[in-house]
Amino acid sequence: MRLGITVDTAAAPTSVGERPVADTGSSRLVNTMRGALIGSGIGAAGGLILAFVETHNSSVTDHSEDAMGYITFITLGALIGYVVGGVVGFVRN
């Protein structure tokens, strides 16, 4: 069976210096999205910690709806972190 691939044995392999160099500069959009994703992760972690503290207060006696607190705090923390991180990533260039 033949695949249709031709190999030229006379051609020398490319050296390290001849390889094309990728663009190392980041655009403003890349910086904004990177900051937004980092901020979202930090905000979600902060929301998780805040939800844990709030659901384990001495004033909370019924723990049947703790999951709603976790969902709410994590989601709001991630949203706030996304916005703040996006702004920081946009400004920092």
C-alpha positions as CSV (number, residue, x, y, z in Angstrom):
1,M,0.0,0.0,0.0
2,R,1.2,3.4,-0.8
3,L,0.2,6.5,1.2
4,G,1.4,9.1,-1.3
5,I,4.1,10.5,1.0
6,T,7.5,11.4,-0.6
7,V,10.5,11.7,1.7
8,D,13.5,13.7,0.4
9,T,16.5,12.3,2.1
10,A,18.8,14.9,0.7
11,A,17.1,17.7,2.7
12,A,18.7,18.6,6.0
13,P,16.6,18.8,9.1
14,T,15.9,22.3,10.3
15,S,18.1,23.5,13.1
16,V,16.8,25.2,16.2
17,G,17.7,28.7,14.9
18,E,15.7,28.2,11.7
19,R,12.4,27.4,13.3
20,P,9.7,30.0,13.1
21,V,9.3,32.0,16.3
22,A,5.8,32.3,17.7
23,D,4.4,35.7,18.5
24,T,5.3,36.3,22.2
25,G,3.3,39.5,22.6
26,S,-0.1,39.3,24.2
27,S,-3.0,41.3,22.9
28,R,-5.3,43.3,25.1
29,L,-8.1,40.7,24.6
30,V,-5.8,37.8,25.8
31,N,-4.8,39.8,28.8
32,T,-8.4,40.7,29.6
33,M,-9.6,37.1,29.3
34,R,-6.7,35.8,31.3
35,G,-7.4,38.3,34.1
36,A,-11.1,37.5,34.0
37,L,-10.6,33.7,34.3
38,I,-8.1,34.1,37.1
39,G,-10.4,36.5,38.9
40,S,-13.3,34.1,38.4
41,G,-11.3,31.3,40.1
42,I,-10.3,33.5,43.0
43,G,-13.8,34.8,43.4
44,A,-15.3,31.3,43.4
45,A,-12.8,30.2,46.0
46,G,-13.6,33.2,48.1
47,G,-17.3,32.5,47.7
48,L,-16.7,28.9,48.8
49,I,-14.9,30.1,52.0
50,L,-17.6,32.7,52.7
51,A,-20.4,30.1,52.2
52,F,-18.6,27.7,54.6
53,V,-18.3,30.4,57.3
54,E,-21.9,31.6,56.9
55,T,-23.4,28.1,57.0
56,H,-21.4,27.2,60.1
57,N,-22.4,30.2,62.3
58,S,-24.0,29.5,65.6
59,S,-27.2,31.2,64.5
60,V,-27.8,28.6,61.8
61,T,-29.6,25.7,63.2
62,D,-31.3,24.2,60.1
63,H,-28.8,23.0,57.6
64,S,-31.3,21.7,55.1
65,E,-30.7,24.5,52.6
66,D,-26.9,24.9,52.9
67,A,-26.5,23.9,49.3
68,M,-28.4,27.0,48.2
69,G,-26.0,29.2,50.2
70,Y,-23.0,27.4,48.6
71,I,-24.4,27.8,45.1
72,T,-25.3,31.5,45.6
73,F,-22.0,32.5,47.2
74,I,-19.8,30.6,44.8
75,T,-21.7,32.0,41.8
76,L,-21.7,35.6,43.0
77,G,-18.0,35.3,43.9
78,A,-17.1,34.0,40.5
79,L,-19.2,36.7,38.8
80,I,-17.7,39.5,40.8
81,G,-14.2,38.1,40.3
82,Y,-14.8,37.7,36.6
83,V,-15.7,41.4,36.2
84,V,-12.9,42.7,38.5
85,G,-10.3,40.4,36.9
86,G,-11.4,41.4,33.4
87,V,-11.0,45.1,34.3
88,V,-7.6,44.5,35.9
89,G,-6.5,42.4,32.8
90,F,-7.7,45.2,30.5
91,V,-5.9,48.0,32.3
92,R,-2.7,46.0,32.8
93,N,-1.1,45.8,29.4
